[in-house]
Amino acid sequence: MLDILLRDQTTGKNILWANSEFGAEEIKFEQINLIEPRWKKIREHQKQRTRDRAEIFTPPEVCEIQNDLIADEKNWQDYIDAKYLEITCGEAPYLVNRYNAVTGEIIPINLRGGLLDRKLKLINNETKTFPDWINFTLRAVKSVYGYEFQGDNLFLARRNVFETVADFYNEKFSRKPNDDFLRQVAEIISWNIWQMDGLTYSPPFTDNANLFGGANCLIMDWKKNEPFEFAELLKGGHR
Ligand SMILES: C[S@@+](CC[C@H](N)C(=O)[O-])C[C@H]1O[C@@H](n2cnc3c(N)ncnc32)[C@H](O)[C@@H]1O
């Protein structure tokens, strides 16, 4: 599935490193083992990324407080479909909380408070049949979005969402999910957690990018099953 998690659906290529070491190079499959989370990076490297890209990650207790404030749907099925976007998502701690993004401490599944964690917890509690679980889980994954400039963060955000779904599957059914299901999950993630320069709405380093034209990033309208430009939403479009 890792090849799917490296795909950029706007460019059709792999996502780019977009950091000071590799610049605009694509992340190659065989380079995945070079990617490490911020908490593992040496202090000097962390500082440089803070200077370059304002990279500072949010601890789970802060994500938890903010996430508590935003769910107001009336029934659990509506809550599953409620759409959330983590802008400049880093390793996506507001969506999924597998570990403390600051310290690296592993968080047990029952204590995770990310927006997708909450949805999957509900699905595990409310669904009675396997097809229902699959259906609601795919809907939940389609409902959460994030974008990020730096490719290593983006890859980790994608992997965190992917692993979270596998964790909740295992929690519910006490076994590993099958490859077909995981491939569907990875495909959705490759659209919903995407690489974008939030200042231009285009992939990093894209020439002639502009706010509402040029090479804007594509995301998926899952109801119509067709891609559209993210920048359209900012013109007042609604999906
Ligand atoms: C303060 S961190 C927040 C990360 C995460 N949301 C969190 O709360 O832990 C900001 C993130 O924005 C990313 N970033 C910086 N400039 C960006 C840009 N122009 N477009 C998209 N992301 C950007 C950085 O790479 C970094 O991961």
The ligand as an SDF file (V2000), in Angstrom:
LIG
                    3D

 27 29  0  0  0  0  0  0  0  0999 V2000
    2.7520   24.6700   13.3870 C   0  0  0  0  0  0  0  0  0  0  0  0
    2.9280   23.1960   12.3890 S   0  0  0  0  0  0  0  0  0  0  0  0
    1.3650   22.4530   12.7570 C   0  0  0  0  0  0  0  0  0  0  0  0
    1.2640   20.9920   12.4050 C   0  0  0  0  0  0  0  0  0  0  0  0
    0.0370   20.2610   12.9450 C   0  0  0  0  0  0  0  0  0  0  0  0
   -1.1870   20.8190   12.4380 N   0  0  0  0  0  0  0  0  0  0  0  0
   -0.0030   20.2900   14.4570 C   0  0  0  0  0  0  0  0  0  0  0  0
   -0.8520   21.0040   15.0000 O   0  0  0  0  0  0  0  0  0  0  0  0
    0.8110   19.6130   15.0810 O   0  0  0  0  0  0  0  0  0  0  0  0
    2.7460   23.9150   10.8060 C   0  0  0  0  0  0  0  0  0  0  0  0
    2.8680   22.9540    9.6200 C   0  0  0  0  0  0  0  0  0  0  0  0
    2.6000   23.7270    8.4440 O   0  0  0  0  0  0  0  0  0  0  0  0
    3.4350   23.2950    7.3910 C   0  0  0  0  0  0  0  0  0  0  0  0
    3.5470   24.4230    6.4430 N   0  0  0  0  0  0  0  0  0  0  0  0
    4.3870   25.4910    6.5050 C   0  0  0  0  0  0  0  0  0  0  0  0
    4.1690   26.3060    5.4520 N   0  0  0  0  0  0  0  0  0  0  0  0
    3.1650   25.7550    4.7250 C   0  0  0  0  0  0  0  0  0  0  0  0
    2.4970   26.1260    3.5180 C   0  0  0  0  0  0  0  0  0  0  0  0
    2.8140   27.2260    2.8390 N   0  0  0  0  0  0  0  0  0  0  0  0
    1.5190   25.3310    3.0710 N   0  0  0  0  0  0  0  0  0  0  0  0
    1.1800   24.1910    3.7210 C   0  0  0  0  0  0  0  0  0  0  0  0
    1.7740   23.7730    4.8580 N   0  0  0  0  0  0  0  0  0  0  0  0
    2.7600   24.5510    5.3590 C   0  0  0  0  0  0  0  0  0  0  0  0
    4.7210   22.9150    8.0790 C   0  0  0  0  0  0  0  0  0  0  0  0
    5.4560   21.9990    7.2950 O   0  0  0  0  0  0  0  0  0  0  0  0
    4.2240   22.3380    9.3930 C   0  0  0  0  0  0  0  0  0  0  0  0
    4.0890   20.9380    9.3160 O   0  0  0  0  0  0  0  0  0  0  0  0
  1  2  1  0
  2  3  1  0
  2 10  1  0
  3  4  1  0
  4  5  1  0
  5  6  1  0
  5  7  1  0
  7  8  2  0
  7  9  1  0
 10 11  1  0
 11 12  1  0
 11 26  1  0
 12 13  1  0
 13 14  1  0
 13 24  1  0
 14 15  1  0
 14 23  1  0
 15 16  2  0
 16 17  1  0
 17 18  1  0
 17 23  2  0
 18 19  1  0
 18 20  2  0
 20 21  1  0
 21 22  2  0
 22 23  1  0
 24 25  1  0
 24 26  1  0
 26 27  1  0
M  CHG  2   2   1   9  -1
M  END
$$$$
